[in-house]
Amino acid sequence: MQQVSSPNCGPRRDGLTPSIIVIHYTAMQSAEAAIKRLCDPSAEVSAHYVIARTGEVTQLVPEAQRAWHAGAGEWRGQTDINSRSIGIELDNAGTHPFPEPQMAALETLLLGIMKRWAIRPCDVIGHSDMAPGRKGDPGPRFDWSRLAKAQLAAPTQMSPAGDPDTAAFRAIVNAVGFTAAVDDQRLLEAFRLRHRPSASGPLDAQDMKIAAGCASARAT
């Protein structure tokens, strides 16, 4: 692992420690370009780690410090996600699959972080999960199922559910963690981006079943 110090960080507020991991994509030309920006004081952004497509990991901010990666948003009714989280940037534009070396490095990194801070798989999230409509990373090409199989993220599974009902769907996914104040369409889009990225159209029975399955998995 390489170490490059970013000045864009500070103490976590209110004595908070990491309880969430937020996964991003860089949307830049290269990992080197992303690291340069994340270390630029004028950019006022950073992350704890950047993982290149080759699998090389660079740490920019110590885990105990507050990096500036999440911005406005909410997860499980909690704001100031930067003070509650560790941010991981993946060198990817969001339009192509994430390479094997990069995913393998991510798995190793996640395992260590989760053990150090006792972070649960259900709190390994995408930027789009906590900022629906505002952010779309790590995007529809990210392999959440791979992380779930390794118990490094919440699984996508189905459980019995009622007929499609917007209010019922919102209540279920709020309980899962999607609590940001957005309209019904953006909430559905964010949930699908994580658990059913190929879906389109209005809320349907499969959305309800997956939401119920996610709630069941979180409860165990």
Secondary structure, 3 states (H helix, E strand, C coil): CEECCCCCEEECHHHCCCCEEEEEECCCCCHHHHHHHHCCCCCCCCCCEEECCCCCEEECCCCCEEECCCCCCCECCECCHHHHEEEEEECCCCCCCCCHHHHHHHHHHHHHHHHHHCCCHHHEEEHHHHCCCCCCCCCCCCCHHHHHHCCCCCCCCCCCCCCCCHHHHHHHHHHHCCCCCCCHHHHHHHHHHHHCCCCCCCCCHHHHHHHHHHHHHHHC
